[in-house]
Amino acid sequence: MIGMGTVVNAAAILAGAALGLVLRKGLPDRWQETIMHAIGLSVTVIGIQMEMKTNNIIIVIISLVAGSIIGEYFDIDKALNRFGSWIGAKLTKDNEKNSAAAIIGHGFVATSLIYCVGAMAIVGSIQEGLTGDASTLYAKSILDGITAIIFAANMGVGVALSALSVAIYQGTITLLAGSMEAIMTPALLAELTATGGILIIAIGLNMLKLVQIRIANMLPAIIAAGFVTELFAFFK
C-alpha cells in the first residue's frame, strides 16, 4: 500500500517517544542533562555532515538569508509556539501550562526538523510514491524510533507530536512523487540537504544552550534552496 512507509515511520516515532517518556521518570536530572549534551553534540555533527553535501556554499548562504527574511516576516516560530501552548493547555494542569507549552513546543520543533530535513525523508518518500518500495522509509523508521526514545526521555511529549509532522511532510511528498521526480536532481537534493544541515546544526547549538536561535523562522530556507539552485543552474 502506497504510504505505508510513512505510516510505519510515524508509528515508530510514537512508540519510541512513549518508551522514552516511561524511561524519563527513572533518570536523575544530572543524567538527563549529560545525555542532552551528548545528543546536542551528536545532532551538531550530523548537521555538519549534511552541510558538507553542498556543491556551492553561496547557494546555501543565499537560501538561509532569504528564508530567514521570509520566516521572520510571517513569524513561523511564534505560530509553532502557539501550537505548543495549545497542546500544553490540553495536556497539563492549569498551574503548569506556560512551562509545559515551552517544553512541548521545543521538543516538537526540534525533532520535526531532525526527522523531516534530510535525504532519507525526501528520497524515501519519492521512491515509495513512484515504485511502491518503502524500504528506505522502513530503515529510517528504525533510526527515528530509536532516537525518539532518547529525545523523549530528555525533551518530553513534544517529541511524539513530531510524528504528525513526519506524516504530513513525507505523505505529501509520496503523493506528489510523480511530479517531483523530474525536478529532484542530485544537485538540487545536495543543496536541500546542505541547507537543512545548517538548521540541524542550529538545533544542536540550542540543545547545548550555547545560543537560542529561532530555527522555525529559518524553515523557508529549505524551499528557497530549491529556487536558488535552479536559478544558479539557469545562469550557469
N, C-alpha and C positions, 0 to 999 in steps of 0.2 A: 504494500500500500504506500503510495506517494505521501510523504510527510511523516512516516513512522520514525525516521531518524531524528527529526526534531522533537517528536513526542517522547521518545526514549531519552533524549538529551535533557529535556525539561524535567522528566521524571527522575533522572539520575541526580540532578541538582537538588530537587526537593528532598529526595531520600538522604542525600549526603548532608544537606542542611539540617534535617531533622535529627540525624545522628550526632551532628556537631553540637546542636543545642542541648542534647542529653549529656554529652561529654563535658560541655561547658560548666555545668553545675559542680563538677568534681575537680575543676582546675583552680588552684590558688591564683590570686591576682598577679603575683610575681611571675608565675609560669606563663600566664596569658600575655603579659607584657613582653616577655622574652620571645615567645612564639610569634607574636605580632611583628616584632622587629625582624625575626628570621623571614617571615612571609614578605614583609616590606622590601627587604634586600633581594629576595628571590624574584619578586614581581619586577623590581627595577632592572635586574639582569635580563629577564625575559623581554622587557621593553627595549633594552639596548640591542638585544639580538634581532628584534623585529625592525628596529630603526635602521640597522645596518643593511637591510634589504634594498634600500633606496639606490637608484641609479643616478639620481640628481638631487642633491640636498636642497637646491634652490626651490625645487617644486614643493618639497616638504615645508620649507620656511614660509613660502608664499601662502600655501594652503592653511597653515596654522594661524598666520596673521589674519587672513581673510575669514577663516572660520571663527576665530575669536571675536572679530568685529560683529559678525552676524549673531553669534551666540550671546554676546553682551547686549546687543540691541533687543533681542527677544527674551533675554534673561532666562535661559533654559534652566540654569541652576536653581533659580527661585521656584520655577514651576515644579521641578522634581522634589524640592524640599517641601512644597505644599502637599505633594502626593505622599511623601513620607509622614508629614504631620497628620494627614487624613487617616492613613493606615495606623499610625501610632495611637490616634484617638480611639480607633476601633479595638485595638489590641491591649490597651493598658488602662490602668486606673486613672481617675481624674488628676490626682496629685503627682502623677509620673509622666503625663502626656508630653510636655515640652522636651524633656531629656530623651524620652523614648523615640520621639519623632526624629530628633537629630541623629541618633544611633541607627535607626532603621533607614533613614534617608542615605546616610553614609554607606552602609552596607549594600543597599540596593544599587546606588550609582556605581560604586567601585567594582562590584562583581559583575554587574551588567556589562560594563566596559570590558572587563577581562574576558568574559565569556563570548562576547559578540564581536570584538575587534580582533581580527586575526584571519589568517589564510584558511585555516581548517573550517571555520564557520561559513566563509564565503564559498570556497571551492567545494566543500562537502555538500552544501545546500544545492548548488548548481548541479553537481554530479547526480544527486538523488532526483532532482527535478527532470533532468534530461534522460537518465538511464534507469532510474529506479534503484540504483546501487547506493545504499546508505552506509556502506562500510566505514567511510571516513567519519561520518557523524557518530557512528557507534563507538569508534575509537575515541572521539572527542568526548563522548558521554562518560566513558570510564575516567578520563582525566578530570573532567569537570566535577564528576561525582566525588572523587577523592579530595580535590581541592575544596569543594563545598563543605566537607566535614571540618577542615582546618579553618576555613574562613568563618563559618557559622559559630564555631567554638570561640572565636575571638571577636566577631563583629555582629553576632546576633541574628535575629529573624529576617532582617533586611536581605540577607543572602538568599533566602528562599524565594523572595519576590523576584529575583533576577531570572528565575525560571520563566516568568511571564515575558520578560524582555527577549529571552532566547527564543521562546515560542513564536512571538510576533516577528522578530527580525529574521530568523532562519526560515520560518514558514513562508514569509513574504518572498524571500529570495528563491525558495524552491518553486513557488507558484509562478514566478516571473523568469525562471531559469532559461526558457526558450529564447526570450528577447534579450537576456543578459549575456548569453554565450558569445555573441559576436563582438561585444564591446569589452568583455573581461579579458583583455590581453595580458600576457605575462608582465609587460611594462606597467600597465595600469595596476595590476594586483600588487606589484612590488611597491609602488608609491602609496597605495592604500594601506598596506601592511606597515610601511615605514612611518607613515603619519600616525597610524593607530599606535605604533610602538612608542612614540613620544608621549601619547596620552597615558599609556601603561606606565611609563617612567614616572609621570606626574602622580599616578596613583601610589606608586611605591614611595615617593617622597612624602606624600600626605600621610601614608601609614607610619612612616618613620618620624612624623611630626617635625620635619625639617622646615617645611613651608606649608601653607594652606592655599592650594590652587583651586580655582573654580573650574574643575575639569569639565563639568557638564556644559559650560559655556564655550568650550572648545570643540564640542562634538561636531559642529558643522564642518570642521576642517576635513573630516573623512570624505564628505561629499565634495568639498572644494578640491580635494586632491584629484578626484576623477576629472573634473573640468580643467584644472591646471595642467594635468598630464596630457590630456587631449590637445590642449592649446599649444603646449610646447611641441608636441608631435606634428601639429599642423604647420608650424612655422619652421620646423627643423629642415 
